[in-house]
Amino acid sequence: MTALRERFATQATLIDSATHCALDQTIRSLPTGVVDADFADSVRAAISGGKKFRGLLAFLGASLAEDEDDDARLVEVNNLAAALELYQASALVHDDIIDHAFTRRGAATTHQRLAGTHRNNGWVGSAEEFGQSGAILVGDFLFSAAERALHAQCRSLRPTHAQRLMDRFTTMHAEVAAGQFLDLRSEQLPLNPEDSFAISAQEARRVIVHKSARYSIVHPAALGALAAGASDSAVSLMDSILTPWGIAFQLRDDVLGVFGDPSVTGKPSGDDLREGKRTVLLALTWAKAPVRARGVLVNVLGNAQANATDISLAQEVVATYGQADHEREIAALVDEGDRLLDAADLCESITEDLHDLAQILTDRVK
């Protein structure tokens, strides 16, 4: 295990505790009886599990800032890490509604959980509509808790640092919403198997950058650095190095969305195909696949009723026509970040941590 992995393993427990504490503080801030027990159980379930990766990147970003000592930085960004994890939980709850997902991390998604509560209690009306409406509110509540944790972080900073942190956090939130819409829109475009350009790799890359790469990797690390007082030039350098790795991270995630083991990923095999995700992997496959093979893809894309045989045939098409080019693209992105890092002439310990990070981001099975 690398030094960075060891630190991540230790910090993940700290972040998990800080996240639950921040959520509980938000619940307790309201008058007694306002937060329904089923609602409280749902918001707590939404933050359970996960790798706490965005919080970990905030710690890493803080450790790269040059004007603070290590111990001060590690303590200083606890609230920021909690805010990022609460925001992530909020985004996932809403994302699962959009994607009509049934499971997340091996358990029922929030809207499915609440629909089950409706059915088990024999309430009137539609269980599905109640589940979706309730989940929207759960997501909103989690975002409120994220705001509260971010405010606590800002109170501990100098005003100029707090302002830069808030500016970057709100930019991240806006960018995720806009990127999510781009993704949603792309899934609605018609697919003609005879049209080689029906799925655009360029558009898929644009969605990746704004929906996930910057949000998952670049922004959390930059926010940690800003909280620790990093200069604009240091943050800009971090952005340039981490952006290609953030894209590679999402490309690896797209592979897992098609071929991942459900017992490891916590989601059904081929789930991205059923959801109709227009990923770079799918675009590369579409460009090379013959018309008949594209027809196999059309049969499953966006089809929630696609059976295991249909999914298996579509997976075979992706493996045959797109996976090799996709792996080469991931490798090229990792190399791009490596070149930028090596040219930056940073100290040896920081360079080692960032090289380890690139491996963690792209060499994973969940």
Long-range contacts (C-beta under 8 A, 24 or more apart in sequence): 2-356, 2-359, 3-352, 3-353, 3-356, 4-60, 4-352, 4-353, 4-356, 4-357, 4-360, 5-356, 5-360, 7-59, 8-56, 8-360, 11-52, 11-55, 11-56, 11-59, 11-74, 12-51, 12-52, 12-55, 12-56, 14-78, 14-81, 15-52, 15-55, 15-56, 15-59, 15-78, 15-81, 15-82, 15-85, 16-52, 18-55, 18-78, 18-79, 18-81, 18-82, 18-149, 19-47, 19-52, 19-55, 19-81, 19-82, 19-85, 19-86, 20-44, 20-47, 21-82, 22-79, 22-82, 22-83, 22-86, 22-145, 22-146, 22-148, 22-149, 22-152, 23-47, 23-86, 23-142, 23-145, 25-145, 25-148, 26-141, 26-144, 26-145, 26-148, 29-148, 38-114, 38-117, 39-134, 39-137, 39-138, 39-141, 42-110, 42-113, 42-114, 42-134, 42-135, 42-138, 43-138, 43-141, 43-142, 43-145, 45-107, 45-110, 45-113, 46-89, 46-90, 46-92, 46-93, 46-110, 46-138, 46-139, 46-142, 47-85, 47-86, 47-89, 47-142, 48-105, 48-107, 49-105, 49-106, 49-107, 50-85, 50-88, 50-89, 50-105, 52-81, 52-85, 53-216, 53-220, 54-81, 54-84, 54-85, 54-87, 54-88, 54-216, 54-220, 55-80, 55-81, 55-82, 55-84, 55-85, 55-220, 56-81, 57-84, 57-217, 57-220, 57-221, 57-224, 58-84, 58-220, 58-221, 58-223, 58-224, 58-227, 59-224, 60-221, 60-224, 60-353, 60-357, 61-220, 61-221, 61-222, 61-223, 61-224, 61-225, 61-226, 61-227, 61-228, 61-230, 61-238, 62-224, 62-225, 62-227, 62-228, 63-224, 63-228, 63-353, 64-221, 64-224, 64-225, 64-230, 64-234, 64-238, 64-350, 64-353, 65-224, 65-225, 65-228, 65-229, 65-230, 65-234, 66-230, 66-231, 66-234, 67-228, 67-229, 67-230, 68-228, 68-229, 73-228, 76-156, 76-157, 76-227, 76-228, 77-153, 77-224, 77-227, 77-228, 79-149, 79-150, 79-152, 79-153, 79-156, 80-149, 80-150, 80-153, 80-165, 80-223, 80-224, 80-227, 81-224, 82-146, 82-149, 83-146, 83-147, 83-149, 83-150, 83-153, 83-169, 84-146, 84-220, 84-223, 86-142, 86-143, 86-145, 86-146, 86-149, 87-142, 87-143, 87-146, 87-173, 89-142, 90-139, 90-140, 90-142, 90-143, 90-146, 91-139, 91-176, 93-135, 93-136, 93-138, 93-139, 93-142, 94-135, 94-136, 94-139, 95-180, 96-135, 97-132, 97-135, 97-136, 97-139, 98-180, 98-184, 99-275, 100-275, 100-304, 101-267, 101-271, 101-275, 102-268, 103-266, 103-267, 103-268, 104-266, 104-267, 105-266, 106-266, 107-266, 109-135, 110-134, 110-135, 110-138, 110-139, 111-135, 114-138, 153-227, 157-227, 158-229, 161-226, 161-227, 161-229, 164-226, 165-223, 165-226, 165-227, 168-219, 168-222, 168-223, 168-226, 169-219, 169-223, 171-219, 172-214, 172-215, 172-219, 172-223, 175-210, 175-214, 175-215, 175-219, 176-210, 176-211, 176-215, 178-210, 179-207, 179-209, 179-210, 179-211, 179-212, 179-215, 180-211, 182-206, 182-207, 182-210, 182-211, 183-207, 183-211, 183-277, 183-278, 186-278, 187-275, 187-276, 187-277, 187-278, 187-302, 189-278, 191-294, 191-297, 191-298, 191-301, 193-291, 193-292, 193-294, 193-295, 193-298, 194-291, 196-286, 196-287, 198-286, 199-278, 199-282, 199-283, 199-286, 199-287, 200-278, 200-283, 201-280, 201-283, 201-284, 201-287, 203-278, 203-283, 204-278, 204-279, 204-280, 204-282, 204-283, 205-247, 205-280, 207-278, 208-247, 208-250, 208-251, 208-279, 208-280, 209-243, 209-246, 209-247, 212-246, 212-249, 212-250, 212-253, 213-243, 213-246, 213-247, 213-249, 213-250, 214-243, 214-246, 216-246, 216-249, 216-250, 217-242, 217-243, 217-245, 217-246, 217-249, 217-361, 218-242, 218-243, 218-246, 237-344, 240-340, 241-337, 241-340, 241-341, 241-344, 241-354, 242-337, 243-337, 244-333, 244-334, 244-336, 244-337, 244-340, 245-333, 245-334, 245-337, 245-357, 245-358, 245-361, 245-362, 246-361, 247-333, 248-330, 248-333, 248-334, 248-337, 248-358, 248-361, 248-362, 249-361, 249-362, 251-279, 251-280, 251-281, 251-326, 251-329, 251-330, 251-333, 252-330, 252-361, 252-362, 252-364, 254-279, 254-280, 254-281, 254-282, 254-326, 255-281, 255-323, 255-326, 256-364, 256-365, 256-366, 258-315, 258-318, 259-315, 259-318, 259-319, 260-365, 260-366, 261-365, 264-365, 264-366, 265-365, 265-366, 266-366, 269-311, 269-315, 270-300, 270-306, 270-311, 270-312, 270-314, 270-315, 273-297, 273-300, 273-301, 273-306, 273-311, 273-314, 273-315, 274-300, 274-302, 274-303, 274-304, 274-306, 274-311, 275-302, 276-301, 276-302, 276-303, 280-326, 280-329, 281-318, 281-322, 281-323, 281-326, 282-318, 282-322, 283-322, 284-321, 284-322, 284-325, 284-326, 284-329, 285-317, 285-318, 285-321, 285-322, 285-323, 286-322, 288-321, 288-322, 288-325, 289-317, 289-320, 289-321, 289-322, 293-317, 293-320, 293-321, 330-362, 334-358, 334-362
